[in-house]
């Protein structure tokens, strides 16, 4: 028997339902989580736009369709490795991606610092 998740049940509950229920501190928490995801997705989108060719197109498509932070987390090393090494703009995108990941996954700070140094 296959176990269903909320993602498998269309329109349950509707997205607006989360904003209408719960205590104010819970609502603020959900908004903060959503804002961090949006910032993460924007950082990934901008970085993927710097990658050329078929790999760049694939990364852009994956980022565009991502609906959870873990989906972006799983492609982080591919995206960072695909960014050009000789471009200051790509380095800025690399740092923006790592900073956004740090906001969503604070426990990954050491891993992100190692990635930034290329180890």
N, CA, C and O atoms as a GROMACS GRO file, in nm:
protein
  476
    1UNK      N    1   0.084  -0.118   0.000
    1UNK     CA    2   0.000   0.000   0.000
    1UNK      C    3   0.089   0.125   0.000
    1UNK      O    4   0.179   0.138   0.082
    2UNK      N    5   0.062   0.214  -0.091
    2UNK     CA    6   0.142   0.337  -0.103
    2UNK      C    7   0.088   0.442  -0.008
    2UNK      O    8  -0.033   0.462   0.004
    3UNK      N    9   0.180   0.508   0.059
    3UNK     CA   10   0.143   0.612   0.154
    3UNK      C   11   0.133   0.746   0.082
    3UNK      O   12   0.225   0.784   0.010
    4UNK      N   13   0.023   0.816   0.101
    4UNK     CA   14   0.003   0.945   0.037
    4UNK      C   15   0.058   1.057   0.124
    4UNK      O   16   0.055   1.049   0.247
    5UNK      N   17   0.106   1.159   0.059
    5UNK     CA   18   0.146   1.281   0.129
    5UNK      C   19   0.051   1.392   0.086
    5UNK      O   20  -0.028   1.374  -0.006
    6UNK      N   21   0.060   1.506   0.154
    6UNK     CA   22  -0.027   1.618   0.117
    6UNK      C   23  -0.002   1.665  -0.025
    6UNK      O   24  -0.093   1.718  -0.090
    7UNK      N   25   0.121   1.647  -0.075
    7UNK     CA   26   0.150   1.688  -0.212
    7UNK      C   27   0.077   1.601  -0.313
    7UNK      O   28   0.056   1.643  -0.427
    8UNK      N   29   0.038   1.478  -0.273
    8UNK     CA   30  -0.032   1.388  -0.363
    8UNK      C   31  -0.181   1.415  -0.370
    8UNK      O   32  -0.249   1.366  -0.460
    9UNK      N   33  -0.233   1.492  -0.276
    9UNK     CA   34  -0.376   1.520  -0.271
    9UNK      C   35  -0.398   1.660  -0.326
    9UNK      O   36  -0.364   1.758  -0.258
   10UNK      N   37  -0.454   1.674  -0.446
   10UNK     CA   38  -0.468   1.808  -0.504
   10UNK      C   39  -0.563   1.896  -0.424
   10UNK      O   40  -0.671   1.854  -0.382
   11UNK      N   41  -0.520   2.016  -0.404
   11UNK     CA   42  -0.601   2.120  -0.339
   11UNK      C   43  -0.642   2.085  -0.197
   11UNK      O   44  -0.750   2.126  -0.154
   12UNK      N   45  -0.561   2.011  -0.123
   12UNK     CA   46  -0.594   1.982   0.016
   12UNK      C   47  -0.476   2.014   0.104
   12UNK      O   48  -0.368   1.961   0.081
   13UNK      N   49  -0.490   2.096   0.200
   13UNK     CA   50  -0.586   2.205   0.206
   13UNK      C   51  -0.545   2.312   0.107
   13UNK      O   52  -0.431   2.312   0.060
   14UNK      N   53  -0.635   2.402   0.073
   14UNK     CA   54  -0.599   2.508  -0.022
   14UNK      C   55  -0.488   2.595   0.036
   14UNK      O   56  -0.485   2.616   0.158
   15UNK      N   57  -0.397   2.646  -0.047
   15UNK     CA   58  -0.284   2.724   0.003
   15UNK      C   59  -0.322   2.841   0.092
   15UNK      O   60  -0.249   2.873   0.187
   16UNK      N   61  -0.434   2.906   0.065
   16UNK     CA   62  -0.471   3.022   0.146
   16UNK      C   63  -0.514   2.980   0.286
   16UNK      O   64  -0.518   3.064   0.376
   17UNK      N   65  -0.545   2.853   0.308
   17UNK     CA   66  -0.591   2.808   0.440
   17UNK      C   67  -0.483   2.824   0.546
   17UNK      O   68  -0.513   2.848   0.662
   18UNK      N   69  -0.359   2.812   0.506
   18UNK     CA   70  -0.251   2.824   0.604
   18UNK      C   71  -0.240   2.964   0.661
   18UNK      O   72  -0.202   2.982   0.776
   19UNK      N   73  -0.273   3.063   0.582
   19UNK     CA   74  -0.262   3.202   0.627
   19UNK      C   75  -0.380   3.242   0.716
   19UNK      O   76  -0.373   3.345   0.783
   20UNK      N   77  -0.486   3.165   0.717
   20UNK     CA   78  -0.608   3.205   0.787
   20UNK      C   79  -0.624   3.140   0.924
   20UNK      O   80  -0.710   3.182   1.002
   21UNK      N   81  -0.546   3.039   0.955
   21UNK     CA   82  -0.566   2.967   1.080
   21UNK      C   83  -0.442   2.976   1.166
   21UNK      O   84  -0.334   3.014   1.119
   22UNK      N   85  -0.459   2.940   1.292
   22UNK     CA   86  -0.345   2.934   1.382
   22UNK      C   87  -0.323   3.063   1.457
   22UNK      O   88  -0.384   3.166   1.430
   23UNK      N   89  -0.233   3.052   1.551
   23UNK     CA   90  -0.199   3.168   1.632
   23UNK      C   91  -0.111   3.264   1.552
   23UNK      O   92  -0.046   3.223   1.456
   24UNK      N   93  -0.110   3.391   1.592
   24UNK     CA   94  -0.029   3.487   1.515
   24UNK      C   95   0.118   3.451   1.506
   24UNK      O   96   0.181   3.473   1.403
   25UNK      N   97   0.176   3.395   1.614
   25UNK     CA   98   0.318   3.359   1.608
   25UNK      C   99   0.342   3.243   1.511
   25UNK      O  100   0.447   3.237   1.446
   26UNK      N  101   0.246   3.151   1.500
   26UNK     CA  102   0.258   3.043   1.402
   26UNK      C  103   0.252   3.099   1.260
   26UNK      O  104   0.326   3.057   1.172
   27UNK      N  105   0.162   3.192   1.241
   27UNK     CA  106   0.147   3.254   1.108
   27UNK      C  107   0.274   3.329   1.070
   27UNK      O  108   0.320   3.319   0.956
   28UNK      N  109   0.331   3.403   1.164
   28UNK     CA  110   0.457   3.474   1.136
   28UNK      C  111   0.567   3.376   1.102
   28UNK      O  112   0.650   3.402   1.014
   29UNK      N  113   0.569   3.262   1.172
   29UNK     CA  114   0.669   3.160   1.142
   29UNK      C  115   0.654   3.104   1.002
   29UNK      O  116   0.754   3.086   0.932
   30UNK      N  117   0.532   3.078   0.962
   30UNK     CA  118   0.507   3.027   0.826
   30UNK      C  119   0.547   3.130   0.722
   30UNK      O  120   0.603   3.096   0.617
   31UNK      N  121   0.518   3.255   0.750
   31UNK     CA  122   0.555   3.361   0.656
   31UNK      C  123   0.707   3.372   0.647
   31UNK      O  124   0.760   3.390   0.537
   32UNK      N  125   0.776   3.362   0.758
   32UNK     CA  126   0.922   3.370   0.758
   32UNK      C  127   0.983   3.254   0.680
   32UNK      O  128   1.079   3.272   0.604
   33UNK      N  129   0.928   3.135   0.697
   33UNK     CA  130   0.976   3.018   0.624
   33UNK      C  131   0.954   3.037   0.474
   33UNK      O  132   1.042   3.008   0.393
   34UNK      N  133   0.836   3.085   0.438
   34UNK     CA  134   0.805   3.107   0.297
   34UNK      C  135   0.896   3.213   0.236
   34UNK      O  136   0.944   3.198   0.123
   35UNK      N  137   0.920   3.320   0.311
   35UNK     CA  138   1.006   3.427   0.262
   35UNK      C  139   1.149   3.375   0.240
   35UNK      O  140   1.213   3.409   0.140
   36UNK      N  141   1.198   3.293   0.333
   36UNK     CA  142   1.333   3.237   0.317
   36UNK      C  143   1.339   3.148   0.194
   36UNK      O  144   1.439   3.149   0.122
   37UNK      N  145   1.233   3.069   0.168
   37UNK     CA  146   1.230   2.984   0.049
   37UNK      C  147   1.230   3.069  -0.078
   37UNK      O  148   1.301   3.038  -0.174
   38UNK      N  149   1.151   3.174  -0.079
   38UNK     CA  150   1.146   3.261  -0.198
   38UNK      C  151   1.282   3.324  -0.224
   38UNK      O  152   1.327   3.330  -0.338
   39UNK      N  153   1.349   3.369  -0.120
   39UNK     CA  154   1.483   3.427  -0.136
   39UNK      C  155   1.582   3.322  -0.186
   39UNK      O  156   1.669   3.352  -0.268
   40UNK      N  157   1.569   3.200  -0.134
   40UNK     CA  158   1.655   3.091  -0.179
   40UNK      C  159   1.632   3.062  -0.327
   40UNK      O  160   1.727   3.045  -0.404
   41UNK      N  161   1.506   3.055  -0.366
   41UNK     CA  162   1.473   3.025  -0.505
   41UNK      C  163   1.521   3.137  -0.598
   41UNK      O  164   1.568   3.110  -0.708
   42UNK      N  165   1.508   3.261  -0.555
   42UNK     CA  166   1.558   3.373  -0.636
   42UNK      C  167   1.709   3.365  -0.654
   42UNK      O  168   1.760   3.389  -0.764
   43UNK      N  169   1.781   3.333  -0.547
   43UNK     CA  170   1.927   3.321  -0.556
   43UNK      C  171   1.964   3.209  -0.654
   43UNK      O  172   2.055   3.226  -0.735
   44UNK      N  173   1.895   3.096  -0.645
   44UNK     CA  174   1.922   2.986  -0.736
   44UNK      C  175   1.885   3.023  -0.880
   44UNK      O  176   1.958   2.988  -0.973
   45UNK      N  177   1.774   3.093  -0.898
   45UNK     CA  178   1.731   3.134  -1.031
   45UNK      C  179   1.835   3.225  -1.096
   45UNK      O  180   1.871   3.206  -1.213
   46UNK      N  181   1.882   3.321  -1.022
   46UNK     CA  182   1.982   3.415  -1.075
   46UNK      C  183   2.113   3.344  -1.108
   46UNK      O  184   2.176   3.371  -1.210
   47UNK      N  185   2.153   3.253  -1.020
   47UNK     CA  186   2.278   3.180  -1.043
   47UNK      C  187   2.264   3.087  -1.164
   47UNK      O  188   2.356   3.080  -1.246
   48UNK      N  189   2.152   3.018  -1.176
   48UNK     CA  190   2.132   2.927  -1.288
   48UNK      C  191   2.131   3.002  -1.421
   48UNK      O  192   2.169   2.946  -1.524
   49UNK      N  193   2.088   3.126  -1.420
   49UNK     CA  194   2.086   3.207  -1.541
   49UNK      C  195   2.228   3.237  -1.591
   49UNK      O  196   2.247   3.269  -1.708
   50UNK      N  197   2.326   3.226  -1.502
   50UNK     CA  198   2.466   3.251  -1.541
   50UNK      C  199   2.530   3.130  -1.607
   50UNK      O  200   2.636   3.142  -1.669
   51UNK      N  201   2.468   3.013  -1.595
   51UNK     CA  202   2.524   2.891  -1.652
   51UNK      C  203   2.473   2.877  -1.795
   51UNK      O  204   2.353   2.885  -1.820
   52UNK      N  205   2.564   2.857  -1.887
   52UNK     CA  206   2.525   2.849  -2.028
   52UNK      C  207   2.506   2.705  -2.072
   52UNK      O  208   2.544   2.610  -2.002
   53UNK      N  209   2.449   2.691  -2.187
   53UNK     CA  210   2.434   2.560  -2.249
   53UNK      C  211   2.320   2.478  -2.194
   53UNK      O  212   2.231   2.528  -2.125
   54UNK      N  213   2.325   2.349  -2.226
   54UNK     CA  214   2.220   2.256  -2.186
   54UNK      C  215   2.213   2.239  -2.035
   54UNK      O  216   2.104   2.224  -1.979
   55UNK      N  217   2.326   2.242  -1.970
   55UNK     CA  218   2.328   2.230  -1.823
   55UNK      C  219   2.256   2.349  -1.762
   55UNK      O  220   2.178   2.333  -1.668
   56UNK      N  221   2.281   2.466  -1.813
   56UNK     CA  222   2.214   2.586  -1.764
   56UNK      C  223   2.064   2.579  -1.782
   56UNK      O  224   1.988   2.615  -1.692
   57UNK      N  225   2.021   2.532  -1.898
   57UNK     CA  226   1.877   2.518  -1.923
   57UNK      C  227   1.814   2.416  -1.829
   57UNK      O  228   1.704   2.438  -1.778
   58UNK      N  229   1.883   2.306  -1.806
   58UNK     CA  230   1.831   2.204  -1.715
   58UNK      C  231   1.822   2.257  -1.573
   58UNK      O  232   1.722   2.234  -1.504
   59UNK      N  233   1.925   2.327  -1.529
   59UNK     CA  234   1.923   2.385  -1.394
   59UNK      C  235   1.811   2.487  -1.379
   59UNK      O  236   1.742   2.490  -1.277
   60UNK      N  237   1.793   2.570  -1.480
   60UNK     CA  238   1.687   2.670  -1.475
   60UNK      C  239   1.549   2.604  -1.465
   60UNK      O  240   1.462   2.651  -1.392
   61UNK      N  241   1.532   2.496  -1.538
   61UNK     CA  242   1.404   2.424  -1.535
   61UNK      C  243   1.380   2.360  -1.397
   61UNK      O  244   1.270   2.367  -1.343
   62UNK      N  245   1.482   2.300  -1.342
   62UNK     CA  246   1.470   2.237  -1.210
   62UNK      C  247   1.438   2.342  -1.104
   62UNK      O  248   1.351   2.320  -1.020
   63UNK      N  249   1.507   2.454  -1.108
   63UNK     CA  250   1.484   2.561  -1.010
   63UNK      C  251   1.344   2.616  -1.026
   63UNK      O  252   1.274   2.639  -0.927
   64UNK      N  253   1.302   2.638  -1.147
   64UNK     CA  254   1.168   2.693  -1.173
   64UNK      C  255   1.058   2.604  -1.115
   64UNK      O  256   0.958   2.654  -1.065
   65UNK      N  257   1.076   2.473  -1.123
   65UNK     CA  258   0.974   2.378  -1.077
   65UNK      C  259   0.988   2.340  -0.930
   65UNK      O  260   0.903   2.270  -0.877
   66UNK      N  261   1.092   2.385  -0.864
   66UNK     CA  262   1.113   2.350  -0.722
   66UNK      C  263   1.004   2.413  -0.636
   66UNK      O  264   0.970   2.530  -0.652
   67UNK      N  265   0.949   2.332  -0.546
   67UNK     CA  266   0.846   2.382  -0.456
   67UNK      C  267   0.884   2.364  -0.310
   67UNK      O  268   0.809   2.403  -0.221
   68UNK      N  269   0.999   2.304  -0.285
   68UNK     CA  270   1.047   2.280  -0.149
   68UNK      C  271   1.197   2.314  -0.144
   68UNK      O  272   1.268   2.294  -0.242
   69UNK      N  273   1.245   2.365  -0.031
   69UNK     CA  274   1.388   2.396  -0.019
   69UNK      C  275   1.479   2.275  -0.044
   69UNK      O  276   1.588   2.291  -0.098
   70UNK      N  277   1.435   2.157  -0.006
   70UNK     CA  278   1.519   2.038  -0.024
   70UNK      C  279   1.548   2.012  -0.171
   70UNK      O  280   1.655   1.960  -0.204
   71UNK      N  281   1.456   2.048  -0.259
   71UNK     CA  282   1.478   2.029  -0.402
   71UNK      C  283   1.595   2.116  -0.450
   71UNK      O  284   1.672   2.076  -0.536
   72UNK      N  285   1.607   2.234  -0.393
   72UNK     CA  286   1.719   2.323  -0.428
   72UNK      C  287   1.847   2.276  -0.359
   72UNK      O  288   1.955   2.281  -0.417
   73UNK      N  289   1.834   2.231  -0.236
   73UNK     CA  290   1.949   2.180  -0.161
   73UNK      C  291   2.017   2.067  -0.239
   73UNK      O  292   2.140   2.058  -0.243
   74UNK      N  293   1.937   1.980  -0.300
   74UNK     CA  294   1.991   1.865  -0.371
   74UNK      C  295   2.070   1.902  -0.496
   74UNK      O  296   2.155   1.824  -0.540
   75UNK      N  297   2.043   2.017  -0.555
   75UNK     CA  298   2.117   2.056  -0.676
   75UNK      C  299   2.223   2.163  -0.649
   75UNK      O  300   2.286   2.213  -0.742
   76UNK      N  301   2.243   2.197  -0.522
   76UNK     CA  302   2.335   2.306  -0.489
   76UNK      C  303   2.476   2.282  -0.542
   76UNK      O  304   2.536   2.373  -0.600
   77UNK      N  305   2.531   2.162  -0.523
   77UNK     CA  306   2.668   2.138  -0.567
   77UNK      C  307   2.679   2.140  -0.719
   77UNK      O  308   2.779   2.188  -0.772
   78UNK      N  309   2.579   2.089  -0.788
   78UNK     CA  310   2.579   2.093  -0.935
   78UNK      C  311   2.577   2.236  -0.984
   78UNK      O  312   2.651   2.273  -1.075
   79UNK      N  313   2.490   2.317  -0.924
   79UNK     CA  314   2.479   2.458  -0.964
   79UNK      C  315   2.609   2.532  -0.936
   79UNK      O  316   2.660   2.605  -1.022
   80UNK      N  317   2.664   2.514  -0.816
   80UNK     CA  318   2.786   2.586  -0.781
   80UNK      C  319   2.903   2.543  -0.868
   80UNK      O  320   2.986   2.626  -0.905
   81UNK      N  321   2.911   2.414  -0.901
   81UNK     CA  322   3.019   2.366  -0.988
   81UNK      C  323   3.003   2.414  -1.131
   81UNK      O  324   3.103   2.431  -1.201
   82UNK      N  325   2.880   2.437  -1.175
   82UNK     CA  326   2.856   2.479  -1.313
   82UNK      C  327   2.882   2.628  -1.335
   82UNK      O  328   2.898   2.672  -1.449
   83UNK      N  329   2.885   2.706  -1.229
   83UNK     CA  330   2.910   2.850  -1.244
   83UNK      C  331   3.053   2.872  -1.292
   83UNK      O  332   3.145   2.805  -1.247
   84UNK      N  333   3.073   2.967  -1.384
   84UNK     CA  334   3.208   2.995  -1.433
   84UNK      C  335   3.300   3.039  -1.319
   84UNK      O  336   3.259   3.114  -1.230
   85UNK      N  337   3.423   2.991  -1.322
   85UNK     CA  338   3.517   3.023  -1.214
   85UNK      C  339   3.584   3.158  -1.231
   85UNK      O  340   3.630   3.218  -1.133
   86UNK      N  341   3.591   3.208  -1.354
   86UNK     CA  342   3.666   3.330  -1.381
   86UNK      C  343   3.578   3.456  -1.383
   86UNK      O  344   3.624   3.562  -1.426
   87UNK      N  345   3.456   3.444  -1.339
   87UNK     CA  346   3.364   3.558  -1.345
   87UNK      C  347   3.334   3.610  -1.204
   87UNK      O  348   3.294   3.535  -1.115
   88UNK      N  349   3.354   3.740  -1.185
   88UNK     CA  350   3.323   3.799  -1.055
   88UNK      C  351   3.172   3.794  -1.028
   88UNK      O  352   3.128   3.775  -0.915
   89UNK      N  353   3.096   3.811  -1.134
   89UNK     CA  354   2.949   3.804  -1.121
   89UNK      C  355   2.905   3.665  -1.076
   89UNK      O  356   2.816   3.652  -0.992
   90UNK      N  357   2.968   3.561  -1.131
   90UNK     CA  358   2.937   3.423  -1.089
   90UNK      C  359   2.976   3.402  -0.944
   90UNK      O  360   2.906   3.332  -0.871
   91UNK      N  361   3.086   3.460  -0.903
   91UNK     CA  362   3.127   3.450  -0.761
   91UNK      C  363   3.025   3.517  -0.671
   91UNK      O  364   2.997   3.468  -0.562
   92UNK      N  365   2.970   3.630  -0.714
   92UNK     CA  366   2.866   3.697  -0.637
   92UNK      C  367   2.742   3.607  -0.624
   92UNK      O  368   2.682   3.599  -0.518
   93UNK      N  369   2.706   3.541  -0.734
   93UNK     CA  370   2.592   3.449  -0.731
   93UNK      C  371   2.621   3.330  -0.640
   93UNK      O  372   2.534   3.284  -0.566
   94UNK      N  373   2.743   3.281  -0.645
   94UNK     CA  374   2.783   3.168  -0.560
   94UNK      C  375   2.765   3.205  -0.413
   94UNK      O  376   2.709   3.126  -0.336
   95UNK      N  377   2.811   3.322  -0.375
   95UNK     CA  378   2.798   3.367  -0.236
   95UNK      C  379   2.652   3.390  -0.198
   95UNK      O  380   2.611   3.360  -0.086
   96UNK      N  381   2.573   3.443  -0.292
   96UNK     CA  382   2.430   3.466  -0.265
   96UNK      C  383   2.357   3.333  -0.242
   96UNK      O  384   2.272   3.323  -0.154
   97UNK      N  385   2.391   3.232  -0.321
   97UNK     CA  386   2.330   3.100  -0.304
   97UNK      C  387   2.368   3.043  -0.167
   97UNK      O  388   2.283   2.992  -0.094
   98UNK      N  389   2.496   3.053  -0.132
   98UNK     CA  390   2.540   3.000  -0.003
   98UNK      C  391   2.476   3.074   0.114
   98UNK      O  392   2.439   3.013   0.214
   99UNK      N  393   2.463   3.206   0.100
   99UNK     CA  394   2.396   3.284   0.206
   99UNK      C  395   2.249   3.246   0.220
   99UNK      O  396   2.198   3.233   0.331
  100UNK      N  397   2.182   3.229   0.107
  100UNK     CA  398   2.040   3.190   0.111
  100UNK      C  399   2.024   3.051   0.170
  100UNK      O  400   1.930   3.026   0.246
  101UNK      N  401   2.115   2.959   0.135
  101UNK     CA  402   2.110   2.825   0.194
  101UNK      C  403   2.132   2.832   0.345
  101UNK      O  404   2.069   2.757   0.421
  102UNK      N  405   2.219   2.920   0.387
  102UNK     CA  406   2.245   2.937   0.530
  102UNK      C  407   2.120   2.984   0.605
  102UNK      O  408   2.098   2.944   0.719
  103UNK      N  409   2.039   3.066   0.541
  103UNK     CA  410   1.915   3.113   0.604
  103UNK      C  411   1.814   3.000   0.621
  103UNK      O  412   1.743   2.994   0.721
  104UNK      N  413   1.809   2.910   0.524
  104UNK     CA  414   1.713   2.800   0.528
  104UNK      C  415   1.766   2.682   0.608
  104UNK      O  416   1.692   2.616   0.680
  105UNK      N  417   1.896   2.655   0.595
  105UNK     CA  418   1.960   2.543   0.664
  105UNK      C  419   2.077   2.596   0.748
  105UNK      O  420   2.192   2.580   0.708
  106UNK      N  421   2.049   2.657   0.862
  106UNK     CA  422   2.156   2.719   0.941
  106UNK      C  423   2.262   2.620   0.988
  106UNK      O  424   2.377   2.659   1.008
  107UNK      N  425   2.227   2.494   1.006
  107UNK     CA  426   2.324   2.396   1.052
  107UNK      C  427   2.426   2.360   0.946
  107UNK      O  428   2.523   2.290   0.975
  108UNK      N  429   2.408   2.407   0.825
  108UNK     CA  430   2.499   2.375   0.716
  108UNK      C  431   2.607   2.480   0.696
  108UNK      O  432   2.672   2.483   0.591
  109UNK      N  433   2.628   2.565   0.794
  109UNK     CA  434   2.723   2.676   0.779
  109UNK      C  435   2.863   2.626   0.745
  109UNK      O  436   2.926   2.679   0.653
  110UNK      N  437   2.913   2.526   0.815
  110UNK     CA  438   3.048   2.478   0.790
  110UNK      C  439   3.059   2.416   0.651
  110UNK      O  440   3.159   2.436   0.582
  111UNK      N  441   2.957   2.341   0.610
  111UNK     CA  442   2.959   2.281   0.477
  111UNK      C  443   2.960   2.390   0.370
  111UNK      O  444   3.031   2.378   0.271
  112UNK      N  445   2.881   2.493   0.389
  112UNK     CA  446   2.875   2.603   0.293
  112UNK      C  447   3.007   2.678   0.284
  112UNK      O  448   3.047   2.720   0.175
  113UNK      N  449   3.074   2.694   0.396
  113UNK     CA  450   3.204   2.761   0.395
  113UNK      C  451   3.307   2.677   0.321
  113UNK      O  452   3.391   2.731   0.249
  114UNK      N  453   3.302   2.544   0.339
  114UNK     CA  454   3.395   2.456   0.265
  114UNK      C  455   3.368   2.464   0.116
  114UNK      O  456   3.462   2.466   0.036
  115UNK      N  457   3.239   2.469   0.077
  115UNK     CA  458   3.205   2.477  -0.065
  115UNK      C  459   3.256   2.608  -0.126
  115UNK      O  460   3.305   2.609  -0.238
  116UNK      N  461   3.244   2.716  -0.050
  116UNK     CA  462   3.286   2.847  -0.101
  116UNK      C  463   3.437   2.850  -0.124
  116UNK      O  464   3.486   2.916  -0.215
  117UNK      N  465   3.509   2.776  -0.039
  117UNK     CA  466   3.655   2.773  -0.054
  117UNK      C  467   3.700   2.671  -0.157
  117UNK      O  468   3.817   2.668  -0.195
  118UNK      N  469   3.605   2.587  -0.205
  118UNK     CA  470   3.639   2.490  -0.308
  118UNK      C  471   3.697   2.362  -0.255
  118UNK      O  472   3.769   2.293  -0.327
  119UNK      N  473   3.669   2.327  -0.130
  119UNK     CA  474   3.722   2.202  -0.072
  119UNK      C  475   3.622   2.093  -0.075
  119UNK      O  476   3.650   1.982  -0.031
   0.00000   0.00000   0.00000
